């Protein structure tokens, strides 16, 4: 493999640079959807690089599974969660971004130096026929002989993952206590309240269902509001004071 | 040009993904950066397989893809449930285990 054909060198430089551009675009893009699209570009390039590297089966799997299924799932969740998909610029830990960049550059330097010094001398064997026409039979034979047990384990892993996703993403609704007919009758006849619940307040200024009725002593009656309304954000309407004069508009005159 | 270039490309992509994990705040983007790191490792496995002349590296890369698919499903479900309880997908908001 030390003799790499010119065509492969061209493919490497073009696909590799596009892949790196896609990766950088993913990290830099503010919008999360743009990040996902950049990542799709990078993964497509990697798929082609697999094919170039004598792994046509993995290249196809990369395109089908990664760019097809996984990134589609990412975009789906992004659309679901997309309300604040753009990143905040605020730094929670001071200097964290600079430190991350410096550490990343140091890590890249370490990798380049290490890989460049050690691997350069190894004579590459190449896959021969196993890289092209024999790739799929070769992988199939390995999976069902040497790697049979791990392959069976992956089925357990996939079932567990599907089950876990269902459990985690299941929207749990608040269980509402359903009372039967007998319980309702007992509550009606022997409970604290015999009469029906009061309706909401109707005033000269507001007749919204969100305004509670007033009890004889002037305090609001909480039972007069629907339970559904309390779960929602309701814009508070100024309630008229419990005073007969407020309804006739004579209160201001009295205050004067 | 030799196989080393592929390994350097793989290292570069891994580094970009690692920086992204450290820098970005959106949980989904952090997750995508982790996927990029996994992909970079896969590329290295495929190149190693070609260098050593057997298919074991490709098998490992194949298993990595399976595990990555399972991981994505569970991780995105966690992010969705996190978003439901906190109305935000930012990793800064998820600083506590409880709500």
Interface residues (C-beta under 8 A of the other chain):
Chain A: X1 X2 X4 X8 X9 X12 X16 X19 X20 X23 X24 X26 X27 X32 X35 X36 X39 X42 X43 X46 X49 X50 X53 X54 X55 X57 X58 X61 X62 X65 X66 X69 X70 X73 X74 X77 X78 X80 X81 X83 X84 X85 X86 X87 X88 X92 X96 X97 X100 X101 X103 X104 X105 X107 X108 X111 X112 X115 X116 X119 X120 X122 X124 X125 X126 X127 X128 X130 X131 X135 X138 X139 X142 X143 X147 X150 X151 X154 X157 X158 X160 X161 X162 X164 X165 X166 X168 X169 X171
Chain B: X1 X2 X3 X4 X5 X6 X7 X8 X9 X11 X12 X13 X14 X15 X16 X17 X18 X19 X20 X22 X23 X24 X25 X26 X28 X29 X31 X32 X33 X35 X36 X39 X42 X43 X46 X47 X49 X50 X51 X52 X53 X54 X55 X56 X58 X59 X61 X62 X63 X65 X66 X67 X68 X69 X70 X71 X72 X73 X74 X76 X77 X78 X79 X80 X81 X83 X84 X87 X88 X89 X90 X92
